[in-house]
């Protein structure tokens, strides 16, 4: 991703965290919060705080989350037989 794509990804994932989309994507993919923390290098309990709105991910974490959730959306859409957006 280039800088503009990264910035858009940060905006998108922070929006997903606020509206519950991130949690839905994670659970549809069958991942725990701890698995997401390991995948993006976050500390224990951090994803729970992000999903509850108590904290927002920093720029680098938000970019990693956006990439992860984007891939999870593609995988779950393929499993469900529907094309993924984006």
Backbone atoms as SQL, in Angstrom:
CREATE TABLE atoms (id INTEGER PRIMARY KEY, chain TEXT, resi INTEGER, resn TEXT, atom TEXT, x REAL, y REAL, z REAL);
INSERT INTO atoms VALUES
  (1, 'A', 1, 'UNK', 'N', 0.841, -1.180, 0.000),
  (2, 'A', 1, 'UNK', 'CA', 0.000, 0.000, 0.000),
  (3, 'A', 1, 'UNK', 'C', 0.888, 1.246, 0.000),
  (4, 'A', 2, 'UNK', 'N', 0.409, 2.265, -0.652),
  (5, 'A', 2, 'UNK', 'CA', 1.140, 3.524, -0.589),
  (6, 'A', 2, 'UNK', 'C', 0.549, 4.385, 0.536),
  (7, 'A', 3, 'UNK', 'N', 1.104, 5.563, 0.733),
  (8, 'A', 3, 'UNK', 'CA', 0.705, 6.412, 1.860),
  (9, 'A', 3, 'UNK', 'C', -0.770, 6.797, 1.822),
  (10, 'A', 4, 'UNK', 'N', -1.292, 7.095, 0.640),
  (11, 'A', 4, 'UNK', 'CA', -2.705, 7.467, 0.525),
  (12, 'A', 4, 'UNK', 'C', -3.589, 6.273, 0.849),
  (13, 'A', 5, 'UNK', 'N', -3.238, 5.105, 0.310),
  (14, 'A', 5, 'UNK', 'CA', -4.014, 3.904, 0.616),
  (15, 'A', 5, 'UNK', 'C', -3.961, 3.583, 2.104),
  (16, 'A', 6, 'UNK', 'N', -2.793, 3.752, 2.706),
  (17, 'A', 6, 'UNK', 'CA', -2.670, 3.524, 4.148),
  (18, 'A', 6, 'UNK', 'C', -3.576, 4.470, 4.933),
  (19, 'A', 7, 'UNK', 'N', -3.577, 5.741, 4.566),
  (20, 'A', 7, 'UNK', 'CA', -4.409, 6.722, 5.260),
  (21, 'A', 7, 'UNK', 'C', -5.888, 6.380, 5.127),
  (22, 'A', 8, 'UNK', 'N', -6.299, 5.982, 3.943),
  (23, 'A', 8, 'UNK', 'CA', -7.695, 5.578, 3.740),
  (24, 'A', 8, 'UNK', 'C', -8.015, 4.317, 4.532),
  (25, 'A', 9, 'UNK', 'N', -7.063, 3.401, 4.611),
  (26, 'A', 9, 'UNK', 'CA', -7.262, 2.178, 5.384),
  (27, 'A', 9, 'UNK', 'C', -7.444, 2.496, 6.861),
  (28, 'A', 10, 'UNK', 'N', -6.689, 3.451, 7.377),
  (29, 'A', 10, 'UNK', 'CA', -6.807, 3.861, 8.779),
  (30, 'A', 10, 'UNK', 'C', -8.204, 4.419, 9.043),
  (31, 'A', 11, 'UNK', 'N', -8.659, 5.288, 8.172),
  (32, 'A', 11, 'UNK', 'CA', -10.001, 5.864, 8.320),
  (33, 'A', 11, 'UNK', 'C', -11.049, 4.765, 8.289),
  (34, 'A', 12, 'UNK', 'N', -10.910, 3.849, 7.329),
  (35, 'A', 12, 'UNK', 'CA', -11.883, 2.767, 7.167),
  (36, 'A', 12, 'UNK', 'C', -11.927, 1.869, 8.398),
  (37, 'A', 13, 'UNK', 'N', -10.767, 1.424, 8.884),
  (38, 'A', 13, 'UNK', 'CA', -10.781, 0.493, 10.009),
  (39, 'A', 13, 'UNK', 'C', -11.251, 1.171, 11.291),
  (40, 'A', 14, 'UNK', 'N', -10.932, 2.435, 11.483),
  (41, 'A', 14, 'UNK', 'CA', -11.441, 3.128, 12.673),
  (42, 'A', 14, 'UNK', 'C', -12.962, 3.253, 12.609),
  (43, 'A', 15, 'UNK', 'N', -13.506, 3.458, 11.414),
  (44, 'A', 15, 'UNK', 'CA', -14.950, 3.484, 11.234),
  (45, 'A', 15, 'UNK', 'C', -15.549, 2.108, 11.525),
  (46, 'A', 16, 'UNK', 'N', -14.898, 1.064, 11.034),
  (47, 'A', 16, 'UNK', 'CA', -15.369, -0.304, 11.283),
  (48, 'A', 16, 'UNK', 'C', -15.379, -0.622, 12.767),
  (49, 'A', 17, 'UNK', 'N', -14.379, -0.133, 13.484),
  (50, 'A', 17, 'UNK', 'CA', -14.335, -0.379, 14.926),
  (51, 'A', 17, 'UNK', 'C', -15.484, 0.337, 15.626),
  (52, 'A', 18, 'UNK', 'N', -15.792, 1.552, 15.189),
  (53, 'A', 18, 'UNK', 'CA', -16.883, 2.323, 15.812),
  (54, 'A', 18, 'UNK', 'C', -18.246, 1.708, 15.557),
  (55, 'A', 19, 'UNK', 'N', -18.466, 1.209, 14.337),
  (56, 'A', 19, 'UNK', 'CA', -19.818, 0.730, 14.006),
  (57, 'A', 19, 'UNK', 'C', -20.020, -0.776, 14.185),
  (58, 'A', 20, 'UNK', 'N', -18.995, -1.486, 14.664),
  (59, 'A', 20, 'UNK', 'CA', -19.141, -2.916, 14.924),
  (60, 'A', 20, 'UNK', 'C', -18.786, -3.819, 13.753),
  (61, 'A', 21, 'UNK', 'N', -18.462, -3.242, 12.602),
  (62, 'A', 21, 'UNK', 'CA', -18.111, -4.048, 11.440),
  (63, 'A', 21, 'UNK', 'C', -16.873, -4.894, 11.696),
  (64, 'A', 22, 'UNK', 'N', -15.873, -4.335, 12.366),
  (65, 'A', 22, 'UNK', 'CA', -14.635, -5.073, 12.626),
  (66, 'A', 22, 'UNK', 'C', -14.915, -6.320, 13.450),
  (67, 'A', 23, 'UNK', 'N', -15.734, -6.180, 14.465),
  (68, 'A', 23, 'UNK', 'CA', -16.078, -7.347, 15.294),
  (69, 'A', 23, 'UNK', 'C', -16.815, -8.383, 14.464),
  (70, 'A', 24, 'UNK', 'N', -17.742, -7.935, 13.628),
  (71, 'A', 24, 'UNK', 'CA', -18.498, -8.865, 12.792),
  (72, 'A', 24, 'UNK', 'C', -17.586, -9.605, 11.817),
  (73, 'A', 25, 'UNK', 'N', -16.656, -8.880, 11.202),
  (74, 'A', 25, 'UNK', 'CA', -15.707, -9.510, 10.268),
  (75, 'A', 25, 'UNK', 'C', -14.862, -10.541, 11.016),
  (76, 'A', 26, 'UNK', 'N', -14.370, -10.153, 12.181),
  (77, 'A', 26, 'UNK', 'CA', -13.530, -11.058, 12.975),
  (78, 'A', 26, 'UNK', 'C', -14.282, -12.316, 13.366),
  (79, 'A', 27, 'UNK', 'N', -15.499, -12.161, 13.851),
  (80, 'A', 27, 'UNK', 'CA', -16.252, -13.335, 14.304),
  (81, 'A', 27, 'UNK', 'C', -16.695, -14.213, 13.134),
  (82, 'A', 28, 'UNK', 'N', -17.063, -13.593, 12.004),
  (83, 'A', 28, 'UNK', 'CA', -17.407, -14.389, 10.819),
  (84, 'A', 28, 'UNK', 'C', -16.226, -15.234, 10.360),
  (85, 'A', 29, 'UNK', 'N', -15.025, -14.692, 10.541),
  (86, 'A', 29, 'UNK', 'CA', -13.815, -15.421, 10.153),
  (87, 'A', 29, 'UNK', 'C', -13.416, -16.460, 11.205),
  (88, 'A', 30, 'UNK', 'N', -14.112, -16.447, 12.348),
  (89, 'A', 30, 'UNK', 'CA', -13.820, -17.413, 13.398),
  (90, 'A', 30, 'UNK', 'C', -12.568, -17.110, 14.203),
  (91, 'A', 31, 'UNK', 'N', -12.177, -15.851, 14.250),
  (92, 'A', 31, 'UNK', 'CA', -10.982, -15.465, 14.997),
  (93, 'A', 31, 'UNK', 'C', -11.333, -14.851, 16.343),
  (94, 'A', 32, 'UNK', 'N', -10.511, -15.153, 17.316),
  (95, 'A', 32, 'UNK', 'CA', -10.660, -14.530, 18.626),
  (96, 'A', 32, 'UNK', 'C', -9.962, -13.171, 18.608),
  (97, 'A', 33, 'UNK', 'N', -10.262, -12.378, 19.621),
  (98, 'A', 33, 'UNK', 'CA', -9.560, -11.105, 19.761),
  (99, 'A', 33, 'UNK', 'C', -8.070, -11.349, 19.954),
  (100, 'A', 34, 'UNK', 'N', -7.721, -12.389, 20.702),
  (101, 'A', 34, 'UNK', 'CA', -6.311, -12.702, 20.936),
  (102, 'A', 34, 'UNK', 'C', -5.602, -13.055, 19.633),
  (103, 'A', 35, 'UNK', 'N', -6.277, -13.746, 18.734),
  (104, 'A', 35, 'UNK', 'CA', -5.673, -14.094, 17.444),
  (105, 'A', 35, 'UNK', 'C', -5.392, -12.839, 16.624),
  (106, 'A', 36, 'UNK', 'N', -6.317, -11.884, 16.664),
  (107, 'A', 36, 'UNK', 'CA', -6.105, -10.620, 15.947),
  (108, 'A', 36, 'UNK', 'C', -4.954, -9.863, 16.583),
  (109, 'A', 37, 'UNK', 'N', -4.887, -9.858, 17.903),
  (110, 'A', 37, 'UNK', 'CA', -3.778, -9.184, 18.592),
  (111, 'A', 37, 'UNK', 'C', -2.438, -9.763, 18.149),
  (112, 'A', 38, 'UNK', 'N', -2.361, -11.091, 18.083),
  (113, 'A', 38, 'UNK', 'CA', -1.113, -11.723, 17.634),
  (114, 'A', 38, 'UNK', 'C', -0.804, -11.353, 16.192),
  (115, 'A', 39, 'UNK', 'N', -1.823, -11.329, 15.346),
  (116, 'A', 39, 'UNK', 'CA', -1.618, -11.052, 13.920),
  (117, 'A', 39, 'UNK', 'C', -1.126, -9.630, 13.662),
  (118, 'A', 40, 'UNK', 'N', -1.577, -8.685, 14.476),
  (119, 'A', 40, 'UNK', 'CA', -1.190, -7.287, 14.242),
  (120, 'A', 40, 'UNK', 'C', -0.147, -6.782, 15.234),
  (121, 'A', 41, 'UNK', 'N', 0.271, -7.634, 16.164),
  (122, 'A', 41, 'UNK', 'CA', 1.293, -7.235, 17.129),
  (123, 'A', 41, 'UNK', 'C', 0.787, -6.328, 18.228),
  (124, 'A', 42, 'UNK', 'N', -0.476, -6.485, 18.600),
  (125, 'A', 42, 'UNK', 'CA', -1.066, -5.665, 19.661),
  (126, 'A', 42, 'UNK', 'C', -0.897, -6.357, 21.010),
  (127, 'A', 43, 'UNK', 'N', -0.992, -5.588, 22.067),
  (128, 'A', 43, 'UNK', 'CA', -0.881, -6.150, 23.410),
  (129, 'A', 43, 'UNK', 'C', -2.171, -6.848, 23.811),
  (130, 'A', 44, 'UNK', 'N', -2.076, -7.665, 24.844),
  (131, 'A', 44, 'UNK', 'CA', -3.232, -8.410, 25.333),
  (132, 'A', 44, 'UNK', 'C', -4.357, -7.464, 25.722),
  (133, 'A', 45, 'UNK', 'N', -5.544, -7.748, 25.268),
  (134, 'A', 45, 'UNK', 'CA', -6.723, -6.946, 25.589),
  (135, 'A', 45, 'UNK', 'C', -6.921, -5.726, 24.710),
  (136, 'A', 46, 'UNK', 'N', -5.965, -5.444, 23.839),
  (137, 'A', 46, 'UNK', 'CA', -6.046, -4.229, 23.031),
  (138, 'A', 46, 'UNK', 'C', -7.217, -4.273, 22.050),
  (139, 'A', 47, 'UNK', 'N', -7.436, -5.409, 21.387),
  (140, 'A', 47, 'UNK', 'CA', -8.536, -5.494, 20.420),
  (141, 'A', 47, 'UNK', 'C', -9.872, -5.308, 21.129),
  (142, 'A', 48, 'UNK', 'N', -9.997, -5.847, 22.324),
  (143, 'A', 48, 'UNK', 'CA', -11.240, -5.653, 23.093),
  (144, 'A', 48, 'UNK', 'C', -11.470, -4.166, 23.350),
  (145, 'A', 49, 'UNK', 'N', -10.417, -3.454, 23.699),
  (146, 'A', 49, 'UNK', 'CA', -10.554, -2.006, 23.952),
  (147, 'A', 49, 'UNK', 'C', -10.889, -1.259, 22.666),
  (148, 'A', 50, 'UNK', 'N', -10.289, -1.672, 21.536),
  (149, 'A', 50, 'UNK', 'CA', -10.603, -1.031, 20.258),
  (150, 'A', 50, 'UNK', 'C', -12.048, -1.302, 19.859),
  (151, 'A', 51, 'UNK', 'N', -12.471, -2.564, 19.991),
  (152, 'A', 51, 'UNK', 'CA', -13.835, -2.920, 19.582),
  (153, 'A', 51, 'UNK', 'C', -14.891, -2.296, 20.487),
  (154, 'A', 52, 'UNK', 'N', -14.555, -2.040, 21.739),
  (155, 'A', 52, 'UNK', 'CA', -15.525, -1.433, 22.657),
  (156, 'A', 52, 'UNK', 'C', -15.534, 0.087, 22.553),
  (157, 'A', 53, 'UNK', 'N', -14.569, 0.648, 21.842),
  (158, 'A', 53, 'UNK', 'CA', -14.495, 2.088, 21.695),
  (159, 'A', 53, 'UNK', 'C', -13.742, 2.791, 22.807),
  (160, 'A', 54, 'UNK', 'N', -13.155, 2.033, 23.721),
  (161, 'A', 54, 'UNK', 'CA', -12.404, 2.657, 24.814),
  (162, 'A', 54, 'UNK', 'C', -11.091, 3.256, 24.333),
  (163, 'A', 55, 'UNK', 'N', -10.530, 2.690, 23.283),
  (164, 'A', 55, 'UNK', 'CA', -9.296, 3.199, 22.679),
  (165, 'A', 55, 'UNK', 'C', -9.425, 3.097, 21.170),
  (166, 'A', 56, 'UNK', 'N', -8.610, 3.844, 20.472),
  (167, 'A', 56, 'UNK', 'CA', -8.517, 3.726, 19.013),
  (168, 'A', 56, 'UNK', 'C', -7.105, 3.273, 18.684),
  (169, 'A', 57, 'UNK', 'N', -6.972, 2.447, 17.659),
  (170, 'A', 57, 'UNK', 'CA', -5.625, 2.002, 17.300),
  (171, 'A', 57, 'UNK', 'C', -4.806, 3.161, 16.747),
  (172, 'A', 58, 'UNK', 'N', -3.513, 3.122, 17.016),
  (173, 'A', 58, 'UNK', 'CA', -2.606, 4.084, 16.411),
  (174, 'A', 58, 'UNK', 'C', -2.519, 3.825, 14.916),
  (175, 'A', 59, 'UNK', 'N', -1.817, 4.698, 14.241),
  (176, 'A', 59, 'UNK', 'CA', -1.742, 4.637, 12.774),
  (177, 'A', 59, 'UNK', 'C', -1.219, 3.285, 12.283),
  (178, 'A', 60, 'UNK', 'N', -0.079, 2.839, 12.786),
  (179, 'A', 60, 'UNK', 'CA', 0.522, 1.591, 12.301),
  (180, 'A', 60, 'UNK', 'C', -0.374, 0.397, 12.596),
  (181, 'A', 61, 'UNK', 'N', -0.956, 0.351, 13.782),
  (182, 'A', 61, 'UNK', 'CA', -1.857, -0.754, 14.128),
  (183, 'A', 61, 'UNK', 'C', -3.111, -0.724, 13.262),
  (184, 'A', 62, 'UNK', 'N', -3.621, 0.461, 13.000),
  (185, 'A', 62, 'UNK', 'CA', -4.818, 0.584, 12.164),
  (186, 'A', 62, 'UNK', 'C', -4.538, 0.104, 10.739),
  (187, 'A', 63, 'UNK', 'N', -3.358, 0.399, 10.216),
  (188, 'A', 63, 'UNK', 'CA', -3.005, -0.086, 8.875),
  (189, 'A', 63, 'UNK', 'C', -2.947, -1.613, 8.876),
  (190, 'A', 64, 'UNK', 'N', -2.312, -2.191, 9.886),
  (191, 'A', 64, 'UNK', 'CA', -2.235, -3.663, 9.967),
  (192, 'A', 64, 'UNK', 'C', -3.621, -4.274, 10.115),
  (193, 'A', 65, 'UNK', 'N', -4.473, -3.656, 10.926),
  (194, 'A', 65, 'UNK', 'CA', -5.847, -4.150, 11.082),
  (195, 'A', 65, 'UNK', 'C', -6.607, -4.079, 9.764),
  (196, 'A', 66, 'UNK', 'N', -6.479, -2.977, 9.064),
  (197, 'A', 66, 'UNK', 'CA', -7.183, -2.814, 7.791),
  (198, 'A', 66, 'UNK', 'C', -6.769, -3.894, 6.806),
  (199, 'A', 67, 'UNK', 'N', -5.490, -4.165, 6.739),
  (200, 'A', 67, 'UNK', 'CA', -5.012, -5.226, 5.846),
  (201, 'A', 67, 'UNK', 'C', -5.566, -6.576, 6.265),
  (202, 'A', 68, 'UNK', 'N', -5.511, -6.869, 7.560),
  (203, 'A', 68, 'UNK', 'CA', -6.014, -8.140, 8.066),
  (204, 'A', 68, 'UNK', 'C', -7.511, -8.276, 7.813),
  (205, 'A', 69, 'UNK', 'N', -8.294, -7.263, 8.186),
  (206, 'A', 69, 'UNK', 'CA', -9.736, -7.348, 8.023),
  (207, 'A', 69, 'UNK', 'C', -10.135, -7.395, 6.548),
  (208, 'A', 70, 'UNK', 'N', -9.388, -6.705, 5.701),
  (209, 'A', 70, 'UNK', 'CA', -9.643, -6.774, 4.272),
  (210, 'A', 70, 'UNK', 'C', -9.468, -8.185, 3.748),
  (211, 'A', 71, 'UNK', 'N', -8.407, -8.851, 4.190),
  (212, 'A', 71, 'UNK', 'CA', -8.176, -10.240, 3.778),
  (213, 'A', 71, 'UNK', 'C', -9.240, -11.159, 4.366),
  (214, 'A', 72, 'UNK', 'N', -9.622, -10.929, 5.620),
  (215, 'A', 72, 'UNK', 'CA', -10.663, -11.760, 6.237),
  (216, 'A', 72, 'UNK', 'C', -11.993, -11.625, 5.498),
  (217, 'A', 73, 'UNK', 'N', -12.323, -10.398, 5.072),
  (218, 'A', 73, 'UNK', 'CA', -13.555, -10.185, 4.306),
  (219, 'A', 73, 'UNK', 'C', -13.533, -10.983, 3.009),
  (220, 'A', 74, 'UNK', 'N', -12.393, -10.965, 2.319),
  (221, 'A', 74, 'UNK', 'CA', -12.275, -11.706, 1.065),
  (222, 'A', 74, 'UNK', 'C', -12.445, -13.195, 1.298),
  (223, 'A', 75, 'UNK', 'N', -11.772, -13.716, 2.323),
  (224, 'A', 75, 'UNK', 'CA', -11.824, -15.149, 2.618),
  (225, 'A', 75, 'UNK', 'C', -13.235, -15.575, 2.988),
  (226, 'A', 76, 'UNK', 'N', -13.894, -14.833, 3.876),
  (227, 'A', 76, 'UNK', 'CA', -15.241, -15.231, 4.303),
  (228, 'A', 76, 'UNK', 'C', -16.239, -15.077, 3.171),
  (229, 'A', 77, 'UNK', 'N', -16.070, -14.075, 2.315),
  (230, 'A', 77, 'UNK', 'CA', -16.967, -13.908, 1.173),
  (231, 'A', 77, 'UNK', 'C', -16.817, -15.076, 0.206),
  (232, 'A', 78, 'UNK', 'N', -15.585, -15.516, -0.004),
  (233, 'A', 78, 'UNK', 'CA', -15.360, -16.658, -0.885),
  (234, 'A', 78, 'UNK', 'C', -15.994, -17.918, -0.306),
  (235, 'A', 79, 'UNK', 'N', -15.864, -18.114, 1.002),
  (236, 'A', 79, 'UNK', 'CA', -16.460, -19.283, 1.655),
  (237, 'A', 79, 'UNK', 'C', -17.972, -19.244, 1.570),
  (238, 'A', 80, 'UNK', 'N', -18.540, -18.033, 1.662),
  (239, 'A', 80, 'UNK', 'CA', -19.990, -17.876, 1.618),
  (240, 'A', 80, 'UNK', 'C', -20.508, -17.807, 0.195),
  (241, 'A', 81, 'UNK', 'N', -19.592, -17.785, -0.781),
  (242, 'A', 81, 'UNK', 'CA', -19.994, -17.789, -2.187),
  (243, 'A', 81, 'UNK', 'C', -20.392, -16.439, -2.745),
  (244, 'A', 82, 'UNK', 'N', -20.046, -15.365, -2.057),
  (245, 'A', 82, 'UNK', 'CA', -20.381, -14.024, -2.531),
  (246, 'A', 82, 'UNK', 'C', -19.098, -13.253, -2.772),
  (247, 'A', 83, 'UNK', 'N', -19.068, -12.418, -3.795),
  (248, 'A', 83, 'UNK', 'CA', -17.862, -11.614, -4.031),
  (249, 'A', 83, 'UNK', 'C', -17.686, -10.575, -2.937),
  (250, 'A', 84, 'UNK', 'N', -16.423, -10.360, -2.535),
  (251, 'A', 84, 'UNK', 'CA', -16.120, -9.345, -1.514),
  (252, 'A', 84, 'UNK', 'C', -16.086, -7.983, -2.148),
  (253, 'A', 85, 'UNK', 'N', -16.529, -6.956, -1.416),
  (254, 'A', 85, 'UNK', 'CA', -16.430, -5.578, -1.894),
  (255, 'A', 85, 'UNK', 'C', -14.979, -5.154, -1.836),
  (256, 'A', 86, 'UNK', 'N', -14.594, -4.318, -2.802),
  (257, 'A', 86, 'UNK', 'CA', -13.277, -3.725, -2.745),
  (258, 'A', 86, 'UNK', 'C', -12.278, -4.523, -3.412);
